[in-house]
């Protein structure tokens, strides 16, 4: 295939997403609304539009992600004031301050950390498992990936439960234990403070 540009990669992703949406909705789409991070500058926004054009998609509007989140939660229907939209994704953290006045959402400020996300929380759990198991070796990259999957499952369990159990069997690494939500909160307190 050769080298491809970021716009071409984005176009392929958009094309695949539109294909899934068309299949799910059993028909062609007249247009799409694309969300972008609030910190995207004009060049990044234009690149997103170019990718959609290359994918053959009619972009009705580009929306900042915090604005889209606010609309999805119904803040655009009657609420007024200043709102904080806290967006902790897999690999990034963004926070935006929005003002809603007479049905118009205005982004007042954005910030965040492009090197802080949910993966960091998973890593904290994976490292806790390694420490608790007293595994004497550095895990291979394959072992650590498998451990990260287990860590993610534990994190998700702690969303609904006060205590989550884990059994890990990775070659010679064997661990069976549990972690409470309070222990997890202690493990990730520094990450939360950072956000």
Rosetta blueprint (number, residue, H / E / L):
1 X L
2 X L
3 X L
4 X L
5 X L
6 X H
7 X H
8 X H
9 X H
10 X H
11 X H
12 X H
13 X H
14 X H
15 X H
16 X H
17 X H
18 X H
19 X H
20 X H
21 X H
22 X H
23 X H
24 X H
25 X H
26 X L
27 X L
28 X L
29 X L
30 X L
31 X L
32 X E
33 X E
34 X E
35 X E
36 X E
37 X L
38 X L
39 X L
40 X L
41 X L
42 X H
43 X H
44 X H
45 X H
46 X H
47 X H
48 X H
49 X H
50 X H
51 X H
52 X H
53 X H
54 X H
55 X L
56 X L
57 X L
58 X L
59 X E
60 X E
61 X E
62 X E
63 X E
64 X E
65 X H
66 X H
67 X H
68 X H
69 X H
70 X H
71 X H
72 X H
73 X L
74 X L
75 X L
76 X L
77 X L
78 X L
79 X L
80 X L
81 X E
82 X E
83 X E
84 X E
85 X E
86 X E
87 X E
88 X E
89 X L
90 X L
91 X L
92 X L
93 X E
94 X E
95 X E
96 X E
97 X E
98 X E
99 X E
100 X E
101 X E
102 X L
103 X L
104 X E
105 X E
106 X E
107 X E
108 X E
109 X E
110 X E
111 X E
112 X E
113 X E
114 X L
115 X L
116 X L
117 X L
118 X H
119 X H
120 X H
121 X H
122 X H
123 X H
124 X H
125 X H
126 X H
127 X H
128 X H
129 X H
130 X H
131 X H
132 X H
133 X H
134 X L
135 X L
136 X L
137 X L
138 X L
139 X L
140 X L
141 X H
142 X H
143 X H
144 X H
145 X H
146 X H
147 X H
148 X H
149 X H
150 X H
151 X H
152 X H
153 X H
154 X H
155 X H
156 X H
157 X H
158 X H
159 X H
160 X H
161 X L
162 X L
163 X E
164 X E
165 X E
166 X E
167 X E
168 X E
169 X E
170 X E
171 X L
172 X L
173 X E
174 X E
175 X E
176 X E
177 X E
178 X E
179 X E
180 X E
181 X H
182 X H
183 X H
184 X H
185 X H
186 X H
187 X H
188 X H
189 X H
190 X H
191 X H
192 X H
193 X H
194 X H
195 X L
